[in-house]
Every structure is written in structure tokens, then in C-alpha cells.
Amino acid sequence: MRRATRNAERRARGRWLAMGLGALLVGAGPAAAYTTKYYAWVTPSAECPTSSSNLPDMDDMLEAWAEDMEDEGWARGGRLVDGNINLDRFCDPDSGISGCADHTIGVDSADAVMVGVHGNDFGDHWEGLLRDSGTSGSTCQANQSDDLRAGDYDAEFLHLASCHSLDDDNLPFAWQMMEDPADSPSSGLRLQLLTGFHGNTASSQLRVDDYEQVANDGFRNAVSDSWMDNLYDGSVQYVGVAGVHELCPIAYAIGAGEISCENRLLSTGYGSVGSDPDSSNTYCYTYFEDCDPFGETAFVPQ
């Protein structure tokens, strides 16, 4: 893997670009209409109980992003706060799990989708806490079996406002969330950009303006820059947790080789959506060097 620096500074922390090799797949595909959708987990359900804290501010954070996207001319594709945030909305029909409908009611049914749920590192990938197990009744976790495969129907941007959504050790495998191995090679449809966090993130009224600004800046600059610049924080204090911690955002793209991947990562904005990546043989991402969040060790490039 080759690493290269970018001449960028953010709150006294240097930002870096890293490259890696994924699996070789080929194809090409056009961008579609421009709609948004978001899912906000605020409280647990009887079917999916948890000891994790409620996230009362998650709806406000994601709503601020969606409202600004609407102000910029994108249409609302839907929102779901608590309710039946279930597995059907997060798993691809080709995953083999019954009831999967991400392309009609879920994360692949709008162009820019944001997901705000509790999350954890599960082996080599992220999984997110749901409120019911969906039609299959198999699990209360999204992506427990690597079944989240967005981008092969409508999605261009998938934003995971969730803890551990892009932990450093999972980056070599995160490209799997950006395509459907059954359909993408022939259709050429894949995600443009995936964003998330290394380690824990935070749900707070103090973050509402930051998420609004992610949308605003994403129309004027690259979405990756907007995500990184607005959501990094070097002085987070959690309730009941000693010390001051960092929020460590990650922006991630795929492409056919390093130049293709880097160009997409550093140039794609909400107002400049191009054709879908024609391959996933290379992944690349931006990160903050040595970023040290709560719930994880300091970031290590992969």
C-alpha cells in the first residue's frame, strides 16, 4: 500500500490520504436522480433491547443535514426515526437473507443516505444496532453478515453517523459495502463515497450545526473534505467518561487504480456527481494522522 500526504491542516492535525488494493471488478454506470433519506435510532425497542444509551439528538443532527440538502435543491426521499428500523432496509436482496429490500425501502433507495445508529466493530466490518430484525427475523444488527451492499441501485453517498463505522482495521474490507458482487460487475453501479468514523462518535445538540455544514460545504467542495473538516473534533467529553477525546471522521472511495480513486475521493461533491466507479480494485481514504478516539486505539493506516 502506498501512502501520500495532502497539504491540508485541520485544527492542528494533519490530514492524510491513503491508498490500498481491493478486489478486481469492472463496469461503468451513470448517476441517477438526487434525493436524500436518513435513519435515526433514538431509543431501543422491545424486540432489540440494549444497554446502550438513548440517542435523543440523533434525529436533530440528521435532520439538519437533510434540511440543508433540501435547501440546495435535493428532494426528500424519506426519513425514519425509530419505528421499524429493521434489517430489511439494510441488507441487499442478493445477500441470501429473506426480505431484504434495501433498493425499495432502505439504504439503496436514495442518492444520499445517512444512518445514525449505535455501532460496533464486528470482526472485519461494522455492524449497526436496529430496532427489529425484519422479515427474516434473523438479527437485530445491520451488516452482521456483510450483507450491506449499497450503490448497485440508487445510492451515491452513504454516510454512517455511527461508532466504529470505518475503524482502521476494517478499511481493507469496507469497499464491500459499496457494491453488490452479483449485480455491480454487469450494471456498473457502485457507491461514489462512503463516510464514517474510526472509534466512537458523538450524538449531541452541539453537533447539529456541524451536520448542517456537512451538507452546505458538500455543495461547494468535495463531500470528503466537508465530512472531514466539519466532523473532526479534538476536545470531546462524554458523559461518565474521564478525559478529553477526539472524533475521527473517515472518507472512503473506490476506483480503477490510484488516480481514479483519488480523483473521486477528493473531487466528488453533492453538486458534482459523476459516473459511478468502474471498479473496486483500489480503495482510498482520508484520515487524521494519529487520531485517537474513545473506544479505539489511535488510527493506524491500513
C-alpha positions in Angstrom: 0.0 0.0 0.0 1.3 3.5 -0.8 0.5 6.5 1.3 0.7 10.1 0.1 0.2 13.3 2.1 -2.1 16.2 1.2 -1.2 19.7 2.0 -4.2 20.2 4.4 -4.4 21.2 8.0 -7.4 21.0 10.3 -7.4 22.1 14.0 -3.6 21.5 14.3 -3.9 18.0 12.9 -2.6 16.9 9.5 -4.9 15.1 7.2 -3.6 12.2 5.1 -4.6 10.3 2.0 -4.0 6.5 1.9 -4.3 4.0 -0.9 -4.9 0.3 -1.0 -5.8 -2.6 -3.2 -9.2 -4.3 -3.1 -10.8 -6.9 -5.3 -10.8 -6.5 -9.1 -14.2 -5.9 -10.7 -15.1 -3.9 -13.8 -18.0 -2.0 -15.2 -19.4 1.5 -15.5 -22.7 3.3 -14.6 -24.5 6.6 -14.7 -25.6 8.8 -11.8 -29.3 9.0 -11.1 -31.8 11.5 -9.6 -31.0 13.5 -6.5 -32.8 12.5 -3.3 -31.9 12.1 0.4 -33.0 9.7 3.1 -32.0 9.2 6.7 -32.5 6.7 9.5 -32.1 7.9 13.1 -32.1 5.4 16.0 -33.2 7.3 19.2 -34.4 4.6 21.6 -34.4 0.8 21.7 -37.3 -1.5 21.1 -38.7 -4.5 23.0 -37.5 -6.7 20.2 -34.0 -5.4 20.2 -33.2 -4.4 23.8 -29.8 -2.9 24.5 -27.8 -1.4 27.4 -26.6 1.3 25.0 -27.7 4.8 25.8 -30.5 6.6 24.0 -29.5 9.0 21.2 -32.1 11.8 21.7 -30.2 14.3 19.5 -29.6 12.0 16.5 -32.8 13.0 14.7 -31.9 16.7 15.0 -28.4 16.1 13.7 -29.5 14.2 10.7 -32.5 16.4 10.1 -30.2 19.4 9.9 -28.2 17.7 7.2 -31.3 16.8 5.3 -32.9 20.2 5.5 -29.8 21.9 4.1 -29.6 19.3 1.3 -33.2 20.3 0.5 -32.4 24.0 0.6 -29.7 23.2 -2.0 -32.3 21.6 -4.3 -32.2 17.9 -3.5 -35.6 16.2 -2.9 -36.6 14.4 0.3 -36.7 10.7 -0.3 -37.8 9.9 3.3 -36.8 9.7 6.9 -37.4 7.2 9.6 -36.9 7.9 13.3 -37.1 4.8 15.5 -40.2 2.9 14.2 -39.3 -0.2 12.2 -35.6 0.5 11.5 -35.1 -3.2 10.6 -32.8 -5.5 8.7 -34.9 -5.4 5.5 -33.8 -1.8 5.0 -30.1 -2.6 5.3 -29.5 -5.9 3.5 -29.2 -6.5 -0.2 -31.6 -8.9 -1.9 -28.6 -10.8 -3.3 -27.3 -11.5 0.3 -29.4 -14.6 0.6 -31.3 -13.2 3.6 -35.1 -13.3 3.1 -37.0 -10.0 3.0 -34.0 -7.8 2.0 -35.3 -4.6 0.3 -32.5 -2.0 0.5 -33.4 -0.9 -3.0 -37.0 -0.1 -2.3 -37.3 0.9 1.4 -33.7 1.2 2.5 -30.2 2.5 2.2 -30.0 2.0 -1.6 -33.3 3.8 -2.4 -32.0 7.4 -2.4 -28.9 9.1 -3.7 -27.5 10.4 -0.4 -28.3 8.4 2.7 -27.3 9.0 6.3 -27.6 6.4 9.0 -27.5 7.3 12.7 -27.4 4.2 14.9 -25.3 2.7 17.6 -22.4 0.7 16.0 -19.6 -1.6 16.9 -16.6 -3.3 15.3 -17.6 -6.9 14.4 -14.6 -8.8 13.1 -13.6 -7.2 9.9 -16.6 -4.9 9.4 -19.0 -2.5 11.1 -22.4 -3.6 12.3 -25.2 -1.3 13.4 -28.0 -1.7 16.0 -31.5 -1.9 14.7 -35.0 -1.8 16.3 -36.3 -5.1 14.9 -35.0 -8.0 12.9 -37.0 -7.5 9.8 -38.9 -10.1 7.7 -36.3 -12.8 8.2 -36.2 -12.4 11.9 -32.5 -13.2 11.8 -30.7 -10.4 13.7 -31.1 -7.0 15.3 -27.8 -5.9 13.6 -27.3 -4.3 10.3 -24.4 -5.8 8.3 -23.7 -8.6 10.8 -23.1 -10.9 7.9 -21.5 -8.4 5.4 -25.0 -8.1 3.9 -25.0 -4.3 3.5 -24.1 -3.7 -0.2 -25.2 -0.2 -1.3 -24.8 1.6 -4.6 -26.0 -1.0 -7.1 -29.4 0.5 -7.3 -29.6 4.3 -6.5 -27.2 5.4 -3.7 -24.2 7.5 -4.5 -23.3 8.7 -1.0 -23.6 6.6 2.2 -22.9 8.5 5.4 -22.6 6.3 8.6 -23.0 8.6 11.6 -22.2 5.6 13.8 -19.5 4.5 16.2 -16.9 2.2 14.6 -18.4 2.6 11.1 -15.0 2.9 9.5 -12.5 1.6 12.0 -8.9 1.4 10.8 -8.7 -2.4 10.8 -11.9 -2.6 8.7 -10.8 -0.3 5.9 -9.3 -3.1 3.7 -12.8 -4.6 3.6 -15.1 -1.5 3.6 -15.3 -1.5 -0.2 -17.7 -4.5 0.1 -20.4 -2.1 1.4 -20.0 0.0 -1.9 -21.2 -2.6 -4.4 -23.2 -5.7 -5.0 -21.0 -8.6 -6.1 -23.9 -10.1 -8.0 -25.0 -7.0 -9.9 -22.3 -4.3 -9.9 -19.9 -6.1 -12.3 -22.6 -6.1 -15.1 -24.6 -2.9 -14.2 -21.5 -0.8 -13.3 -23.4 0.7 -10.3 -21.5 1.4 -7.1 -21.3 4.0 -4.4 -19.4 7.2 -5.1 -18.4 7.8 -1.5 -18.6 6.1 1.9 -18.1 8.1 5.1 -17.9 7.1 8.8 -15.8 7.2 11.9 -12.8 5.4 13.4 -13.8 4.7 17.0 -16.7 6.3 18.8 -18.6 9.3 17.5 -21.0 11.5 19.4 -24.7 12.4 19.5 -25.3 15.9 20.8 -27.1 19.2 20.2 -23.6 20.6 19.9 -23.2 18.6 16.6 -26.4 19.8 14.9 -24.7 22.7 13.2 -21.8 20.5 12.1 -24.1 18.2 10.2 -25.9 21.1 8.6 -22.5 22.3 7.5 -21.6 18.9 6.0 -24.4 19.5 3.5 -23.6 23.1 2.9 -19.9 22.6 2.3 -20.5 19.5 0.3 -22.1 21.5 -2.5 -19.1 23.9 -2.6 -16.3 21.5 -2.1 -15.7 17.8 -2.1 -18.0 15.9 0.2 -15.0 14.1 1.7 -13.5 17.5 2.7 -16.8 18.6 4.1 -17.2 15.4 6.2 -13.6 15.6 7.5 -13.5 19.3 8.2 -16.8 19.6 9.9 -16.9 16.4 12.0 -13.4 16.2 13.4 -13.2 17.4 17.0 -10.2 17.2 19.2 -11.9 18.0 22.5 -14.9 15.7 23.1 -16.1 14.9 26.6 -18.5 12.0 27.1 -21.0 11.8 30.0 -19.5 9.5 32.6 -16.2 9.1 30.8 -13.0 10.7 32.1 -10.7 12.7 29.8 -11.0 14.5 26.5 -11.2 12.5 23.3 -11.1 13.0 19.5 -13.8 12.4 16.9 -12.1 10.7 13.9 -14.0 11.0 10.7 -13.0 8.9 7.6 -14.0 9.4 4.0 -13.5 6.4 1.7 -13.8 5.8 -2.1 -13.0 3.1 -4.6 -11.8 3.2 -8.2 -9.9 1.6 -11.0 -6.4 2.4 -9.8 -4.9 5.0 -7.6 -5.5 8.1 -9.8 -9.1 7.2 -10.4 -9.8 6.5 -6.7 -8.0 9.7 -5.5 -9.8 11.9 -8.0 -13.1 10.6 -7.0 -12.4 10.9 -3.3 -11.0 14.4 -3.5 -13.3 15.9 -6.2 -16.8 14.4 -5.8 -19.3 16.9 -4.4 -23.1 16.9 -4.0 -23.2 19.3 -6.9 -20.7 17.4 -9.0 -21.9 13.8 -9.0 -20.2 12.0 -11.9 -20.4 8.4 -13.2 -20.1 5.6 -10.7 -16.7 4.0 -10.1 -15.9 1.5 -12.8 -14.0 -0.8 -10.5 -13.3 -1.6 -6.8 -9.7 -2.8 -7.4 -8.4 0.1 -5.4 -9.6 1.8 -2.2 -8.5 5.1 -0.8 -9.4 7.2 2.1 -8.6 10.4 4.1 -7.9 10.4 7.8 -6.4 12.5 10.6 -2.9 11.2 11.5 -2.8 9.6 14.9 -6.4 10.5 15.6 -7.2 8.9 19.0 -10.9 8.4 19.7 -12.7 7.0 22.7 -13.4 3.2 22.2 -10.5 2.6 19.9 -6.7 2.9 19.7 -5.1 5.7 17.7 -5.6 5.4 14.0 -3.2 3.2 12.1 -3.2 3.4 8.3 -4.2 0.1 6.6 
